[in-house]
Every structure is written in structure tokens, then in C-alpha cells.
Amino acid sequence: MDIQRDLSRHPCFNKEASGQCGRVHLPIAPKCNIKCNYCDRKHDCVNESRPGVSSAVLTPVQAMAYMEEVLEKEPRITVAGIAGPGDPMANWAETHHTLKLLKERFPHLLFCLSSNGLALPGHVDELAEVGATHVTVTINAVDPDVGEKVYSWVRDGKLILRGRAAAELLISRQLESVRLLAAKGITVKVNTIVVPGINDHHVGEISKTVAALGANIHNIMAMFPTPNTPFAEIPEPTKDQIAAARQLSAAYLPQMTHCRRCRADAVGLLCSDRSGEFSDMLRACSKVVPGADESRPYVAVATREGMLINLHLGEAWAFQIYGKNEGGLFLVEERAAPEPGGGPRRWEELARVLKDCRAVLCSSYGETPAKLLMERGIMVHGCSGLVEDGVEEIFGTGDLTSLKSRRKGLSGACRCSGGSGEGCG
């Protein structure tokens, strides 16, 4: 891969391109798998301009509708990226499906994403296959003694780690991510958030380490103190502190000095972001109901007793199938789920069972079944609440934000941008 050619069209990797080439961040990844001590995430906050913030969250199909409108109004867009508002790898089914759709419909664009790296190593091959050209990994420490001060916890699958164990796992995955991405010819940028008294002395070591693994550029950014976070009382680094950190890093890697700390729904030129202007368009696209046609008139629900959405997709022994007509919602039937086991064949069979459904609602789901179902046009939504409320939203706006916010556990309570929402650039 000709890295210089790619850099020439990416405004975040090439300062000279930032005045002519634009980017759009598609906010399709709400879930997060780590908790950074400087992050607080809000999905609907149009007046804030910082990572982890978005006016709406889109499904992959909705993201394509949004892309069409964005390119019509801002033809200077050369890059489509995914930077949250959580972590793209913690939402791999949605991320992979979005990248596949982008490759099919907008092959002239560069595709990039920003991640904390925890779940990245296992997906590098797939990223290369769908044409991702640039990946940013946020690395705030390469020493667990430093890292355990930056992160509250990490969640690897069902395993939740804290303290030094969390930092050790996260750092090992981050460094492996850089190595694997570089080996695939994908351009790698490392973001580092400078926190005075925590990792400001450590930036040179980070840069030296990632440079040896194949990173292409380093973006040193100041932490912005955010209310309601453990680092809320730590002062923002001074310009002199950031300059000193960049000087240490410059001995090993080129520096990005024009970062705008983009929102998860950023759009336009770096010097002229239009996310506020396009926010109504983004919200309108988030209410487009994918699959709303005669071939998919139903919604499937995983429920124990028929009242609440409260079963994991893989635990459901049956699905209640709902339709809607002039008289309102109605229960069509209950369909048996495929027997457990059988690996991917089980989910192929489930896709066949639910082939006339535009969506399935469940309390949670695994990455593999969600990816397979979405590729077959069946959106998978993890949420909780009344069955009637969830089904009504699918037939109405398609927006399940209020139901998803009620989910219990770390994934529902987390208000962290996952360290990945530092801008896709």
C-alpha cells in the first residue's frame, strides 16, 4: 500500500489536506468496553464538541442514508470514519456491516476508525478485507503502573478487570493491534491523552514503543477536565506541557498538530465542522426504519413471559413475532428457535426462521449471531423494557435509545467514550 498516497486524502493524517478534504464520522457504535478516568459520554448534546458525543446513533443501513445526504451537501468528503460514540470494536457486528456497506456503495472513499484497541487484534484481517485504510489506536500508557491510574476497568467479553490487571491486558492488546495493523499495510495513528501528573512524563516511551511496532504518526492531545469524572479536578495541560510532550515524541514519530478532538458525529472540513448544521439531518436518518417493506412486516422479540424484553439472543427457546396494522400491534405467533449448538449453522437457521422480520429485540447478544443476522437484513437490538414499547418503536421511529439506556450492568451504565472517541483522525 502506498501510504503517502493515502495520507494525501486524509485530513487528519495530512495537515496539508485538511483545508480541502473532509471527513464524516458515522455514529453507529454506542457500546464501550473500557472506562477511562477522563471520559464522560453523552449521545445527544449538540452544543458540546468533544469525543464521545453524538446527536444520534445510527444503524448501518441508516448510516448509508446519512452518507448519501452528506455527500450531496458536502462533496469535499474523502473519508468515512467510525469513532464511537463508544468503541467500534465493542460494536463489531455494526462496525463490520457498516464498513461492508461503505465499500459497496462508496468505494471512492477512504475508510477509517478509532479504537481503544482492547478488542481490535481479532478483527484486523477483516478490517483489511473490507478496505479500512487508516486506524487510530488511543494508547495512554505502555507501562501498567501508569495505565492503572488512567483506566477504571476493562471488559473483555464477560470478564471485567480492574487495576493493574486491567492495564496489563489493555496495553498488551493495544500494542498487538499496532503491530498487526502495520503488518497489513494499514496506516496507524496513535492518540495519547496527556494527563498532568499521570502520564505526562511517559509520552516519549509510548512513542518509542509504538514506533518500533510500525505506527506512522503520533497525536499528542491535552486532556480536557470533564465534570463527573475521576480526573475532573486535574488541570488541563498547558501549551508548554503539550509542546514538551510532542518534542519527546518527535524523536520517534511524525506529529499531528492540527487535531480538533472531533465529535463522534463530526462532518465537514477539520477547520469548518458542520456537525451542528447537519444534526437535524442526522436525527432524521436515525428515525428511518430499515427493512420497512412488505417482505419484512414483522418484529421478533426474545422474552420469558411475553411482557418484557429480557432474554439473551442465544438463550431464547422461542421468539414472539409481532406485526402492526390499522388496529395497532398484534401477536402473530410464537416461533421456535433453533436448538443450541452447531456454531454458525444455528444462526443461519435463525436467519431463515426470522426472514420476514425487520428486527429482533433481545436483552443482549453475541457478536457472531448479530453480524450474521444484520448481513441478512435483520437488525439486532439489545435493550430492555416492555415488549410493546420496543416493538412500537421499531414500527414507528426505529429509535430504541430510551430502552437501551435502561440496560443494566457496566455496558448500560458506562458513560465513557472508551478512549476511542478521540477523533477518528
C-alpha positions in Angstrom: 0.0 0.0 0.0 1.2 3.5 -0.9 0.9 5.2 2.5 1.8 8.7 1.1 -1.0 8.4 -1.5 -3.4 7.5 1.3 -2.2 10.3 3.6 -2.7 12.8 0.8 -6.5 12.4 1.0 -6.9 12.0 4.8 -7.2 15.4 6.5 -6.3 14.0 9.9 -3.2 12.3 8.8 -2.1 15.1 6.4 -2.3 18.7 7.6 -2.0 20.0 4.0 -5.2 18.2 3.1 -7.2 19.5 6.0 -8.4 22.6 4.1 -9.6 20.7 1.0 -10.6 17.2 2.1 -13.4 16.5 4.6 -14.4 13.6 6.8 -17.6 12.2 8.2 -17.9 10.2 11.4 -20.8 7.7 11.4 -22.0 7.2 15.0 -23.0 3.6 14.8 -21.1 2.2 17.8 -22.7 3.2 21.2 -21.3 0.5 23.4 -17.9 0.7 25.2 -15.6 -1.9 26.7 -13.3 0.2 28.9 -13.7 3.1 31.4 -11.2 5.9 31.1 -10.9 8.2 34.1 -11.2 11.4 31.9 -14.3 10.4 29.9 -18.0 11.2 30.1 -20.2 10.3 27.2 -23.5 11.8 26.1 -25.3 10.8 22.9 -27.4 13.9 22.4 -25.5 17.1 23.2 -25.2 19.2 20.1 -23.6 22.1 21.9 -20.6 20.1 23.1 -17.6 19.5 20.8 -15.6 16.7 22.2 -15.0 12.9 21.6 -17.8 10.5 22.7 -20.6 13.0 21.9 -23.2 12.5 19.2 -26.6 13.9 18.4 -27.9 10.4 17.5 -26.9 6.8 17.0 -27.4 5.2 13.6 -27.8 1.6 12.4 -25.6 0.6 9.4 -28.5 1.0 7.0 -29.4 4.4 8.4 -25.7 5.4 8.1 -25.8 4.8 4.4 -28.9 7.0 4.0 -27.0 9.7 6.0 -23.9 9.3 3.8 -25.9 9.9 0.7 -27.3 13.2 2.1 -23.9 14.3 3.5 -22.1 13.7 0.2 -24.8 15.7 -1.6 -24.3 18.7 0.7 -20.6 18.3 1.3 -18.8 16.8 -1.8 -15.4 17.5 -0.3 -15.7 14.5 1.9 -12.9 12.0 1.2 -13.0 9.9 4.4 -15.8 7.9 6.2 -14.8 7.0 9.7 -16.3 5.4 12.8 -15.2 6.9 16.1 -18.0 6.0 18.5 -19.7 7.3 20.5 -18.4 4.2 22.2 -15.8 1.9 20.7 -16.2 0.4 17.2 -14.7 -2.9 18.2 -17.1 -3.2 21.1 -19.8 -3.0 18.4 -18.2 -5.2 15.9 -21.3 -6.5 14.2 -22.5 -3.0 13.5 -19.0 -1.7 12.5 -18.3 -4.6 10.2 -21.7 -4.3 8.5 -21.2 -0.5 8.1 -17.8 -0.9 6.5 -19.1 -3.6 4.1 -21.9 -1.3 3.0 -19.5 1.6 2.6 -17.2 -0.5 0.4 -20.2 -1.5 -1.8 -21.7 1.9 -2.1 -18.9 4.4 -1.7 -15.7 2.7 -2.8 -14.1 6.0 -3.7 -13.8 7.0 0.0 -11.1 6.1 2.5 -12.4 4.1 5.5 -11.0 4.6 8.9 -11.9 4.0 12.6 -10.7 4.9 16.0 -10.4 2.3 18.8 -9.0 1.8 22.3 -7.5 -1.4 21.0 -8.9 -3.9 23.5 -10.9 -5.9 21.0 -9.0 -4.9 17.9 -6.5 -7.7 17.3 -9.1 -10.3 16.5 -10.6 -8.2 13.7 -7.5 -6.8 11.8 -7.8 -9.3 9.0 -11.5 -8.4 8.5 -10.7 -4.7 8.6 -8.2 -5.2 5.8 -10.7 -7.3 3.8 -13.4 -4.5 3.9 -10.9 -1.9 2.9 -10.1 0.0 6.1 -7.0 2.1 5.2 -6.4 4.1 8.4 -6.9 3.1 12.1 -6.3 5.2 15.2 -5.5 3.5 18.5 -5.6 5.5 21.6 -2.7 4.5 23.9 -2.2 6.4 27.1 0.4 4.2 28.6 2.8 1.3 27.8 3.6 0.7 31.5 0.9 -0.9 33.6 2.0 1.2 36.6 0.9 4.3 34.6 -2.1 2.6 32.9 -3.8 1.5 36.1 -4.1 5.2 37.0 -5.8 6.0 33.7 -8.4 3.3 33.5 -11.1 2.3 36.0 -11.9 -1.0 34.3 -11.8 -3.0 31.1 -14.4 -5.6 30.0 -13.1 -8.5 27.8 -16.1 -10.5 26.8 -17.8 -11.3 30.1 -14.6 -10.8 32.1 -14.2 -7.5 33.9 -10.8 -6.5 35.2 -9.7 -3.5 37.3 -6.4 -2.0 38.5 -3.1 -3.3 37.2 -4.6 -6.5 35.6 -6.9 -4.3 33.5 -4.0 -2.1 32.4 -1.8 -5.1 31.6 -4.5 -6.7 29.4 -5.4 -3.4 27.6 -1.8 -2.4 26.9 -0.9 -5.8 25.5 -3.9 -5.7 23.2 -3.1 -2.2 22.1 0.5 -3.0 21.2 -0.6 -6.1 19.4 -3.1 -4.0 17.4 -0.4 -1.6 16.2 1.8 -4.5 15.2 -0.9 -6.4 13.3 -2.3 -3.3 11.6 1.1 -2.2 10.4 1.8 -5.7 9.1 -1.4 -5.5 7.0 -0.3 -2.2 5.5 -2.9 -0.2 7.3 -1.8 3.3 8.2 -1.7 3.6 12.0 -2.0 6.7 14.1 -1.6 6.6 17.9 -3.5 9.1 20.0 -2.3 9.9 23.5 -4.2 12.0 26.0 -1.8 13.9 28.2 -2.9 13.9 31.9 -0.7 16.1 34.1 0.8 14.1 37.0 -0.4 10.8 35.5 1.3 10.1 32.1 2.9 13.4 31.0 6.3 12.1 31.8 5.6 8.9 29.9 4.8 10.2 26.3 8.3 9.6 24.9 8.2 6.0 26.0 4.8 5.5 24.4 6.1 6.9 21.1 9.3 4.9 21.1 7.4 1.7 21.8 4.7 2.1 19.1 7.2 3.4 16.5 9.1 0.1 16.9 5.9 -1.7 16.1 5.1 0.2 12.9 3.0 3.2 13.9 3.1 6.0 11.3 2.1 9.2 13.3 1.5 10.3 16.9 -1.2 12.6 18.0 -0.5 14.2 21.4 -3.6 15.8 22.9 -4.4 17.7 26.1 -6.9 16.2 28.5 -9.9 18.4 29.0 -11.2 18.2 32.6 -14.7 16.8 32.4 -17.2 17.1 35.3 -18.3 13.9 37.0 -15.1 12.0 36.1 -12.3 10.9 38.4 -10.0 13.4 36.6 -12.4 16.3 36.8 -10.1 18.2 39.2 -6.9 17.7 37.3 -6.0 20.9 35.4 -5.7 20.8 31.6 -2.1 20.6 30.4 -0.5 23.9 29.5 0.7 24.6 25.9 4.2 24.3 27.2 3.5 20.8 28.6 2.0 19.7 25.3 4.9 21.2 23.4 7.4 19.3 25.6 5.5 16.0 25.2 5.5 16.5 21.4 9.2 17.2 21.4 9.8 13.9 23.2 7.6 12.0 20.8 9.0 13.7 17.7 12.3 11.9 18.2 10.4 8.7 17.1 7.4 9.6 15.1 5.9 12.5 13.0 3.5 14.6 14.9 -0.1 15.5 14.3 -0.6 19.1 15.5 -3.9 20.1 13.9 -6.3 17.7 15.8 -9.8 19.2 16.5 -10.8 16.5 19.0 -13.8 15.6 16.8 -17.2 14.5 18.0 -18.4 11.0 17.1 -20.7 12.6 14.5 -18.2 15.2 13.1 -18.7 16.1 9.5 -17.0 18.5 7.1 -13.6 20.1 7.0 -11.5 20.0 10.2 -11.4 23.8 10.1 -15.1 24.1 9.4 -17.0 21.3 11.1 -20.7 21.1 10.2 -22.0 18.6 12.7 -24.2 21.3 14.3 -25.6 22.2 10.9 -26.2 18.6 10.0 -27.6 17.4 13.4 -31.2 17.6 12.3 -30.4 15.6 9.2 -28.6 13.0 11.4 -31.5 12.7 13.7 -33.9 12.3 10.8 -31.8 9.5 9.4 -31.8 7.8 12.8 -35.6 7.5 12.6 -35.6 5.8 9.2 -36.8 2.3 9.7 -34.6 -0.2 7.9 -36.3 -3.2 6.2 -39.7 -1.5 6.4 -41.1 -3.2 3.3 -43.7 -5.9 2.5 -41.1 -8.7 2.7 -40.3 -7.9 6.3 -43.5 -6.9 8.0 -42.7 -8.3 11.5 -40.6 -7.8 14.6 -39.2 -10.7 16.7 -38.8 -10.5 20.5 -36.9 -12.6 22.9 -39.0 -12.7 26.1 -39.6 -15.0 29.0 -43.2 -14.2 29.8 -44.3 -12.1 26.9 -44.3 -8.8 28.8 -40.6 -7.8 29.0 -37.6 -7.9 26.6 -35.5 -10.0 28.9 -33.8 -12.9 27.1 -30.3 -13.1 25.6 -30.5 -13.9 21.9 -28.7 -17.2 22.4 -30.9 -18.2 25.4 -34.2 -17.7 23.6 -36.0 -21.0 23.1 -38.6 -19.2 21.0 -39.4 -15.7 19.6 -42.7 -13.9 19.7 -43.5 -12.4 16.3 -45.3 -9.1 16.2 -47.0 -7.2 13.4 -48.8 -3.9 13.1 -52.0 -2.8 11.2 -54.6 -0.1 11.4 -55.8 -1.5 14.7 -52.3 -1.4 16.3 -49.8 -4.1 17.4 -50.8 -7.7 17.3 -49.1 -11.0 18.2 -48.7 -13.1 15.0 -47.3 -16.3 16.5 -44.5 -17.8 18.6 -41.7 -19.4 16.6 -39.3 -22.0 18.0 -35.6 -21.0 17.9 -33.0 -23.4 16.5 -31.5 -25.9 19.0 -28.4 -24.7 20.8 -25.0 -25.8 19.3 -24.0 -26.1 15.7 -21.9 -22.9 15.6 -22.7 -20.6 12.7 -25.2 -23.0 11.3 -27.5 -22.2 14.2 -27.6 -18.5 13.3 -28.0 -19.3 9.6 -31.1 -21.3 10.6 -32.3 -18.4 12.9 -32.0 -16.0 10.0 -34.2 -18.3 8.0 -36.7 -18.6 10.8 -36.8 -14.8 11.1 -36.5 -14.0 7.4 -39.7 -11.9 7.4 -38.7 -9.9 10.4 -37.0 -6.4 10.1 -35.6 -6.6 13.6 -35.2 -8.8 16.6 -35.2 -7.4 20.2 -33.3 -9.1 23.0 -31.7 -8.2 26.3 -28.2 -8.8 24.8 -26.5 -10.7 22.0 -23.2 -12.1 20.8 -21.0 -10.7 18.1 -21.2 -13.6 15.6 -25.0 -14.0 15.5 -25.6 -10.3 15.3 -23.2 -9.9 12.5 -24.7 -12.8 10.5 -28.3 -11.6 11.1 -27.5 -8.0 10.1 -25.9 -9.2 6.9 -29.2 -10.8 6.1 -31.1 -7.6 6.7 -32.3 -8.3 10.2 -31.3 -5.6 12.7 -30.4 -6.9 16.2 -31.2 -4.6 19.1 -30.0 -5.2 22.7 -32.4 -3.4 25.0 -34.8 -3.8 28.0 -38.3 -2.7 28.8 -41.8 -3.5 27.8 -42.2 -5.6 24.7 -45.0 -3.3 23.5 -42.7 -0.2 23.8 -39.9 -1.8 21.9 -42.0 -3.2 19.1 -43.8 0.1 18.8 -40.5 2.0 18.4 -39.4 -0.4 15.6 -42.6 0.2 13.7 -42.5 3.9 14.5 -39.2 5.8 14.6 -36.8 2.8 14.9 -35.1 4.7 17.8 -34.6 2.5 20.8 -32.3 4.9 22.7 -34.6 5.2 25.7 -34.9 1.5 26.0 -31.2 0.8 25.5 -30.4 3.4 28.3 -32.3 1.2 30.8 -30.0 -1.8 30.3 -28.3 -3.0 33.5 -24.7 -3.6 34.0 -21.5 -1.8 33.0 -22.4 -1.6 29.4 -25.6 0.3 30.2 -24.2 2.4 33.0 -21.0 3.3 31.2 -20.7 6.9 30.2 -17.1 6.6 28.9 -16.1 7.1 25.4 -13.8 4.2 25.8 -10.7 6.1 25.0 -11.5 5.5 21.3 -13.6 8.6 20.7 -10.6 10.9 20.4 -11.4 11.6 16.9 -11.1 9.2 14.1 -8.2 11.1 12.6 
